[in-house]
Amino acid sequence: MKILKYTAVATALTIGLYGCGGDSDDGSTATSQVSFYVSDAPVDSAEEVVITVKQIEVVSVEGDTYTQDLSDGNNDYVQFDILDYEGTERLLIAEDFTLPVGEYKSMTLHVVPDSSATMNYVLDEQIQHPLKQPSNKLKLGGFEVTVEGTQGFTIEFDLRKSLAERGVDAKNGYILKPHGITIHDNTTVARLSGIVSSELYNGVNCPVDDDLTQNGFVYLYQGHGLVTDNLIDNFDPTDEEFDGNMPPVDYQVPVASVGVDPVTGEYEFGYVATGLYTAAYTCDGSSDSPINWDDLDIPYTQTSLATGDDGLIEVELTDGMDKDDADFNPL
């Protein structure tokens, strides 16, 4: 696991540490030293996805706000290429962020404003495109600080959901949305991986890139006993460019999706919350839009899979589990 460490400089808090958790023995509020990391579930084609963050802001369920400024030791921000931290690799961007024990309803990453496309950008086919965020911030979901001591969270960017082109061939750049960015408690996550047989790439509907690269993907859904007709690809009906074409009534969106290595057949979900999941393979996932429903063949039905008549793999993931045998093989 690759971890690069940046120095994080805490700002003075304008509010007291109160009302967010139980009292310690001396009557003061119990606190925890919290660290935040970033990681990525891979995107299809981009060569770099660079973002520059200057501050983390969190809000407790009581409405109290806490902030921490970021620094890389030379600048008052942290800049990173999200694609450098795929799977279980991660980057430490903030540490020793003192927070009261309790629940937090939101986290906001404040992004450095950039009009020159040098601080935030996407490099695709050697062309550098501006990467924008609504109001220069990414407002994410909540989390819970549960221990008095040190606790870590990983902010995972699922770029297949959160990164969207604006205009034909990204004429208007890219936008990075909170949709598809999740916060994981490092003590309650698992890893899921496996191998997809190369024989599954040879179906009649399996596209290849110009360089003959295959386009296999594995999609992950919550729950067991799922109806295959209800499993759909990524889409975001709240996006301003959504075309209005809705999937079947009982549709189930994926928790995440990752590409299959065209040489080894390996795939990996690096940070998955514990619970029951179903994995499904498809060979045409490269055409999956993060905005519109594409009606992809999930699971792949052009051949029989040894994983069962429905071509699905059901798994139960527990804290700290490293399940590495979720393999897809033909009969």
PyMOL commands that set and color helices and strands:
alter all, ss='L'
color gray80, all
select helices_A, chain A and resi 82-84+134-136+159-162+168-170+198-202+228-230+285-287
alter helices_A, ss='H'
color red, helices_A
select strands_A, chain A and resi 8-10+31-41+48-60+65-70+78-81+91-100+102-111+121-124+127-132+137-140+143-145+150-158+163-165+174-176+181-185+189-195+217-222+256-259+266-273+275-282+312-317+322-323
alter strands_A, ss='S'
color yellow, strands_A
deselect
rebuild
show_as cartoon
